Amino acid sequence: MKGIDQYLNDSDFITWVLNPNPDLNAYWEDYMVENPDEMANIDQARKIASKFSTEAHLLHREEKQELLAGIISEIDSHQGTSHRSFYLIGLKYAAILLGFISIGLYVTSRYNQNDSDFDVFVAQQVDFGKESKLVRMDGETIILKEDHSRLEYSDKGQLRIDKDQEGNVSVAPHQRTLNQLLVPYGKTAEVLLADGTKVYLNAGSRLAYPSVFTGDSREVFLTGEAYFEVTHDESQPFTVRIKDLLVKDLGTKFNVSAYDHDLRIETTLIEGKVAVQKTKSTVFTKDTELRPGQMYAYRKDTQEAELSEVAALDYILWVKGVMKFESEALGTVLNKLERYYNIKFRLGEQQYRGIRISGKLQLKEDVNEVVELVARTAAMRVEHTGGNRYTIYK
């Protein structure tokens, strides 16, 4: 069980309390469902953290003392220890939170730690909207209206966008440009990078990358899910940067699932070799190398990882519009369908999320038929309540 101080030391937790957003809400709601024993400490940590505002670092000394007294009073009302213990606990937690405020960890991601264009770019808050779009560093936005968008860069960084019936639109490269491809729920995309690497993006994903790779490395940033077919170059290694992990290509095809609100980050190797490194590792921590058919699964809540043998090809079936699941929780399957079709589910009872189901779905079929099949597989009923909303019940 985590202590209160561990939650107060977690920048994502502090951000959730002080500056919540839909992804963080979904993440912590799932976390609390999976960890009911943590509720007491989470509630206590939230009450302590909520005493701070985003402007707390601007308070005068007397105001900070008053704020600290409020924190100690809050702890005093919930714990049966001596007054001296209250004070020491309050000082400890206040110091933790003041530390966050002094360095701004609760409002900025770790990618804001230097002034590089890449770090600034990926730290920006974005609005996915209803259509896929390409956003450039200079603010230019190109709307991609297809359900499945295709982008292709030449080795010189020239961009061609497949507009199907409308013909191809060519866009000249910008110097020092970092592009961001945003793929909302209900859409997918693929992009051929300037080095020849192919990237397939699943619904609800975001990829940041340069028009042309320069220097001695190639680095992209991902949230969501993507399948990579990397053009190997030992002199210029390819790295996928995720919030908690770095996935380093060693000549390979691999899938990465790293949605903000999922508890797990999964890297599945199809062909070749990759090395995975925790971003919070030390110089003494070794990378974990994967063989084909292995998955590296990292839990955000415990910061622990496990390596397992899997049917790797099943994890890239989404590229072909297929979803296969084996004894998977109904809640997990519904989350994937919500992203793919941009729909919303409501369950009659939360415990239904844990029902295990197996099957294979052709995602290109009518969404109502797919939802009905999933409900029948779980021995449940479904009602289309209008628009993109469905209710599943016994």
C-alpha positions as CSV (number, residue, x, y, z in Angstrom):
1,M,0.0,0.0,0.0
2,K,1.3,3.5,-0.9
3,G,1.8,6.1,1.9
4,I,0.3,9.5,1.7
5,D,3.7,11.0,1.0
6,Q,4.1,8.8,-2.1
7,Y,1.0,10.3,-3.6
8,L,2.2,13.8,-2.7
9,N,5.5,13.0,-4.3
10,D,3.7,12.0,-7.5
11,S,3.5,15.0,-10.0
12,D,0.7,13.4,-11.9
13,F,-1.4,13.1,-8.7
14,I,-0.8,16.7,-7.8
15,T,-1.7,17.8,-11.4
16,W,-4.9,15.7,-11.1
17,V,-5.9,17.4,-7.8
18,L,-5.0,21.0,-8.8
19,N,-5.5,21.0,-12.6
20,P,-7.7,17.9,-13.6
21,N,-8.3,17.0,-17.2
22,P,-10.4,14.1,-18.7
23,D,-7.4,11.8,-19.2
24,L,-6.2,12.2,-15.6
25,N,-9.7,11.8,-14.3
26,A,-10.1,8.5,-16.2
27,Y,-6.6,7.3,-15.1
28,W,-7.2,7.9,-11.4
29,E,-10.8,6.6,-11.5
30,D,-9.5,3.3,-13.0
31,Y,-6.7,3.2,-10.4
32,M,-9.2,3.6,-7.5
33,V,-11.4,0.8,-8.9
34,E,-8.4,-1.5,-9.1
35,N,-7.0,-0.4,-5.7
36,P,-9.9,0.0,-3.3
37,D,-7.6,-0.4,-0.3
38,E,-5.8,2.9,-1.3
39,M,-9.0,5.0,-1.0
40,A,-8.3,6.3,2.5
41,N,-4.8,7.5,1.7
42,I,-5.9,8.9,-1.7
43,D,-8.6,10.9,0.0
44,Q,-6.2,12.2,2.7
45,A,-3.6,13.1,0.1
46,R,-6.2,14.9,-2.0
47,K,-7.4,17.0,1.0
48,I,-3.8,18.0,1.8
49,A,-2.9,18.8,-1.8
50,S,-6.1,20.8,-2.4
51,K,-5.0,23.3,0.2
52,F,-2.6,24.6,-2.4
53,S,-3.4,26.7,-5.5
54,T,-1.4,27.2,-8.6
55,E,-0.4,30.6,-7.3
56,A,0.8,29.3,-3.9
57,H,4.4,30.1,-4.8
58,L,3.4,33.8,-4.8
59,L,2.1,33.9,-1.3
60,H,3.7,36.1,1.4
61,R,5.5,34.4,4.3
62,E,2.5,35.0,6.7
63,E,0.1,33.6,4.1
64,K,2.3,30.5,3.7
65,Q,2.3,30.0,7.5
66,E,-1.5,30.2,7.5
67,L,-1.6,27.7,4.7
68,L,0.7,25.3,6.6
69,A,-1.5,25.7,9.7
70,G,-4.5,24.7,7.6
71,I,-2.8,21.6,6.4
72,I,-1.8,20.6,9.9
73,S,-5.3,21.2,11.0
74,E,-6.7,19.0,8.2
75,I,-4.4,16.2,9.3
76,D,-5.2,16.8,12.9
77,S,-8.9,16.2,12.2
78,H,-8.3,12.8,10.5
79,Q,-5.4,11.1,12.5
80,G,-5.3,10.1,16.1
81,T,-1.7,11.1,17.0
82,S,-0.1,13.7,19.3
83,H,0.0,17.4,18.4
84,R,3.8,17.2,17.8
85,S,3.2,14.3,15.3
86,F,0.5,16.5,13.6
87,Y,3.0,19.3,13.2
88,L,5.8,17.1,11.9
89,I,3.5,15.3,9.5
90,G,2.2,18.6,8.3
91,L,5.7,20.0,7.8
92,K,6.7,16.9,5.9
93,Y,3.8,17.1,3.4
94,A,3.9,20.9,3.2
95,A,7.6,20.7,2.2
96,I,6.8,18.1,-0.4
97,L,4.0,20.3,-1.9
98,L,6.0,23.5,-1.7
99,G,8.8,21.7,-3.5
100,F,6.4,20.9,-6.3
101,I,5.2,24.4,-6.5
102,S,8.8,25.9,-6.5
103,I,9.8,23.9,-9.5
104,G,6.3,23.8,-11.2
105,L,6.1,20.0,-11.5
106,Y,2.3,19.9,-11.1
107,V,1.6,22.1,-14.1
108,T,4.4,21.1,-16.6
109,S,5.5,17.8,-17.8
110,R,9.1,16.6,-17.5
111,Y,9.6,17.4,-21.1
112,N,9.7,21.1,-20.2
113,Q,13.1,20.7,-18.4
114,N,15.1,22.3,-21.2
115,D,14.6,24.8,-23.9
116,S,14.7,22.5,-26.9
117,D,12.0,22.9,-29.5
118,F,11.1,19.3,-29.1
119,D,10.5,19.4,-25.3
120,V,8.5,22.6,-25.5
121,F,6.4,21.3,-28.3
122,V,5.4,18.0,-26.7
123,A,4.5,19.7,-23.4
124,Q,1.8,21.8,-25.0
125,Q,-1.8,21.1,-24.2
126,V,-3.7,20.0,-27.3
127,D,-7.3,19.7,-28.5
128,F,-7.8,16.6,-30.6
129,G,-11.1,17.9,-32.1
130,K,-13.2,15.7,-34.4
131,E,-10.9,15.5,-37.4
132,S,-7.3,14.3,-37.7
133,K,-4.9,17.2,-38.1
134,L,-1.2,18.0,-38.6
135,V,0.0,20.9,-36.4
136,R,3.3,22.5,-37.1
137,M,5.6,24.3,-34.6
138,D,4.9,27.6,-36.2
139,G,1.2,27.2,-35.6
140,E,0.1,26.1,-39.1
141,T,-2.7,23.5,-39.0
142,I,-3.7,21.2,-41.8
143,I,-7.1,19.4,-41.3
144,L,-7.2,15.8,-42.5
145,K,-10.8,14.8,-43.1
146,E,-10.4,11.2,-44.0
147,D,-11.2,8.4,-41.6
148,H,-7.8,7.0,-42.3
149,S,-5.2,9.7,-43.2
150,R,-2.0,9.0,-45.1
151,L,1.1,11.3,-44.9
152,E,4.4,10.8,-46.7
153,Y,7.7,12.7,-46.3
154,S,10.5,12.6,-48.9
155,D,14.1,12.2,-47.7
156,K,14.3,16.0,-48.0
157,G,11.3,16.6,-45.8
158,Q,8.8,17.4,-48.6
159,L,5.3,16.4,-47.4
160,R,2.6,14.8,-49.5
161,I,-0.9,14.3,-48.1
162,D,-3.2,11.6,-49.6
163,K,-6.5,13.4,-50.2
164,D,-8.0,10.4,-52.0
165,Q,-10.4,11.9,-54.6
166,E,-9.1,15.4,-54.2
167,G,-5.6,14.6,-55.3
168,N,-2.4,15.1,-53.4
169,V,-1.4,18.3,-51.5
170,S,2.3,19.0,-51.2
171,V,3.6,21.1,-48.4
172,A,7.1,22.6,-48.4
173,P,9.2,21.7,-45.3
174,H,9.9,24.4,-42.7
175,Q,13.3,24.7,-41.2
176,R,13.6,23.3,-37.7
177,T,10.0,22.2,-37.9
178,L,8.5,19.7,-35.4
179,N,5.2,18.3,-36.6
180,Q,2.4,16.9,-34.4
181,L,0.0,14.5,-35.9
182,L,-3.3,14.4,-33.9
183,V,-5.6,11.4,-34.4
184,P,-8.9,11.7,-32.5
185,Y,-11.3,8.9,-31.4
186,G,-12.9,7.4,-34.4
187,K,-10.0,8.0,-36.8
188,T,-6.6,6.3,-37.7
189,A,-3.6,7.5,-39.7
190,E,-0.3,6.4,-41.1
191,V,2.8,8.4,-41.9
192,L,6.0,7.6,-43.8
193,L,8.8,9.5,-42.1
194,A,11.7,11.1,-44.0
195,D,14.0,8.2,-43.0
196,G,11.7,5.6,-44.5
197,T,10.2,4.5,-41.2
198,K,6.4,3.7,-41.3
199,V,4.2,4.6,-38.4
200,Y,0.6,3.5,-38.1
201,L,-1.4,5.5,-35.5
202,N,-4.5,4.2,-33.7
203,A,-7.5,6.3,-32.6
204,G,-6.8,8.8,-29.8
205,S,-3.1,9.1,-30.5
206,R,-0.6,11.8,-30.9
207,L,2.8,11.7,-32.6
208,A,5.5,14.5,-32.6
209,Y,8.4,14.3,-35.1
210,P,10.6,16.4,-37.3
211,S,10.2,16.8,-41.0
212,V,13.8,15.6,-41.4
213,F,16.0,13.8,-38.8
214,T,19.3,15.6,-38.2
215,G,22.1,14.9,-35.8
216,D,23.2,11.6,-34.4
217,S,19.8,10.3,-33.3
218,R,16.1,10.1,-34.5
219,E,13.5,10.7,-31.8
220,V,9.7,10.9,-31.8
221,F,7.2,11.4,-29.0
222,L,4.1,9.3,-28.6
223,T,0.9,9.2,-26.6
224,G,-1.7,6.6,-27.6
225,E,-0.9,3.6,-29.7
226,A,1.3,3.2,-32.8
227,Y,2.9,0.4,-34.8
228,F,6.4,1.1,-36.0
229,E,8.3,-0.4,-38.9
230,V,11.7,1.3,-38.4
231,T,14.3,1.8,-41.0
232,H,17.4,0.7,-39.1
233,D,20.5,2.9,-39.0
234,E,23.2,2.2,-36.4
235,S,24.7,5.6,-36.9
236,Q,21.4,7.4,-36.2
237,P,19.4,5.2,-33.7
238,F,15.6,5.6,-33.6
239,T,13.9,6.2,-30.2
240,V,10.2,6.4,-29.3
241,R,9.9,8.7,-26.2
242,I,6.9,8.0,-24.0
243,K,6.1,9.7,-20.7
244,D,7.6,6.9,-18.5
245,L,9.7,4.9,-21.0
246,L,12.1,5.1,-23.9
247,V,11.8,2.5,-26.6
248,K,15.1,2.2,-28.6
249,D,15.0,0.5,-32.0
250,L,17.7,-2.1,-32.7
251,G,16.3,-2.9,-36.2
252,T,12.7,-3.8,-35.8
253,K,8.9,-3.8,-36.0
254,F,7.1,-3.2,-32.8
255,N,3.8,-1.9,-31.3
256,V,3.6,0.6,-28.4
257,S,0.3,1.3,-26.5
258,A,0.8,4.3,-24.2
259,Y,-2.6,6.0,-23.6
260,D,-2.5,8.7,-20.9
261,H,-5.4,7.2,-19.0
262,D,-4.4,3.5,-19.2
263,L,-2.6,2.0,-16.2
264,R,-0.2,0.1,-18.4
265,I,2.2,0.9,-21.1
266,E,2.8,-2.0,-23.4
267,T,5.6,-2.5,-25.9
268,T,5.2,-5.6,-28.1
269,L,8.0,-6.8,-30.4
270,I,7.0,-8.3,-33.7
271,E,10.4,-8.6,-35.5
272,G,14.0,-7.7,-34.8
273,K,15.0,-6.2,-31.4
274,V,14.2,-3.3,-29.1
275,A,15.5,-2.1,-25.8
276,V,13.2,-0.4,-23.3
277,Q,14.4,2.0,-20.6
278,K,12.5,3.6,-17.7
279,T,12.8,7.4,-17.9
280,K,13.2,7.4,-14.1
281,S,16.0,4.9,-14.1
282,T,19.6,5.6,-12.9
283,V,22.9,5.2,-14.6
284,F,23.1,1.8,-12.9
285,T,19.8,0.5,-14.4
286,K,20.2,-1.7,-17.4
287,D,17.9,-1.5,-20.5
288,T,15.5,-4.4,-21.0
289,E,16.0,-6.0,-24.4
290,L,13.0,-7.8,-26.1
291,R,13.0,-10.8,-28.4
292,P,10.3,-11.2,-31.1
293,G,7.0,-12.4,-29.4
294,Q,7.7,-10.7,-26.1
295,M,5.8,-7.9,-24.4
296,Y,7.2,-5.4,-21.9
297,A,4.4,-4.2,-19.7
298,Y,5.0,-1.2,-17.4
299,R,2.5,-0.3,-14.6
300,K,2.4,3.5,-14.0
301,D,1.1,3.2,-10.5
302,T,3.8,0.8,-9.1
303,Q,6.5,1.7,-11.7
304,E,7.1,-2.0,-12.0
305,A,7.5,-3.9,-15.3
306,E,7.1,-7.5,-16.4
307,L,8.3,-9.3,-19.5
308,S,6.1,-12.0,-21.0
309,E,5.7,-14.2,-24.1
310,V,2.6,-13.2,-26.2
311,A,1.0,-13.8,-29.5
312,A,2.6,-10.7,-30.9
313,L,0.8,-10.5,-34.2
314,D,-2.5,-10.2,-32.3
315,Y,-1.4,-6.8,-31.0
316,I,-1.1,-5.2,-34.4
317,L,-4.4,-6.6,-35.9
318,W,-5.9,-3.1,-35.2
319,V,-3.8,-1.9,-38.2
320,K,-6.0,-4.1,-40.4
321,G,-9.2,-3.2,-38.6
322,V,-9.4,-6.3,-36.4
323,M,-9.5,-6.6,-32.6
324,K,-8.7,-10.0,-30.9
325,F,-8.9,-10.5,-27.2
326,E,-8.4,-13.5,-25.0
327,S,-9.9,-13.6,-21.5
328,E,-9.7,-9.8,-21.4
329,A,-11.7,-7.6,-19.0
330,L,-14.9,-6.2,-20.5
331,G,-14.0,-2.7,-19.4
332,T,-10.7,-2.9,-21.3
333,V,-12.5,-4.0,-24.5
334,L,-15.1,-1.3,-24.2
335,N,-12.3,1.3,-23.7
336,K,-10.7,0.2,-27.0
337,L,-14.1,0.4,-28.8
338,E,-14.7,3.9,-27.4
339,R,-11.5,5.0,-28.9
340,Y,-11.8,3.3,-32.2
341,Y,-15.4,4.3,-32.9
342,N,-15.6,7.5,-30.8
343,I,-18.5,6.2,-28.8
344,K,-19.4,6.1,-25.1
345,F,-20.5,3.2,-22.9
346,R,-22.3,3.3,-19.6
347,L,-22.4,0.1,-17.5
348,G,-25.3,-0.8,-15.3
349,E,-22.9,-1.8,-12.6
350,Q,-19.2,-1.0,-12.3
351,Q,-18.3,-4.6,-11.4
352,Y,-19.4,-5.7,-14.9
353,R,-16.1,-4.1,-16.1
354,G,-14.2,-7.1,-14.7
355,I,-16.1,-9.8,-16.7
356,R,-13.7,-11.7,-18.8
357,I,-14.5,-12.3,-22.5
358,S,-12.7,-13.7,-25.6
359,G,-13.4,-13.1,-29.2
360,K,-12.4,-11.5,-32.5
361,L,-14.1,-8.4,-34.0
362,Q,-14.1,-7.0,-37.5
363,L,-14.0,-3.3,-36.7
364,K,-14.9,-2.2,-40.2
365,E,-18.4,-3.7,-39.7
366,D,-21.3,-1.6,-38.5
367,V,-20.6,-0.3,-35.0
368,N,-24.1,-1.4,-33.7
369,E,-23.4,-4.9,-34.8
370,V,-20.0,-4.9,-33.1
371,V,-21.4,-3.5,-29.9
372,E,-24.2,-6.1,-29.9
373,L,-21.7,-8.9,-30.4
374,V,-19.6,-7.8,-27.5
375,A,-22.6,-7.6,-25.2
376,R,-23.8,-11.1,-26.2
377,T,-20.3,-12.4,-25.6
378,A,-20.4,-11.0,-22.1
379,A,-24.0,-12.5,-21.6
380,M,-25.4,-9.0,-21.3
381,R,-27.8,-6.7,-23.2
382,V,-27.1,-3.4,-24.9
383,E,-29.3,-0.3,-25.5
384,H,-28.4,2.4,-28.0
385,T,-29.5,5.5,-26.1
386,G,-29.0,7.9,-28.9
387,G,-26.1,9.5,-30.7
388,N,-22.8,7.8,-29.9
389,R,-24.0,6.5,-26.5
390,Y,-24.7,2.9,-25.4
391,T,-25.8,1.3,-22.1
392,I,-24.8,-2.3,-21.3
393,Y,-26.7,-4.1,-18.6
394,K,-27.8,-7.6,-17.4
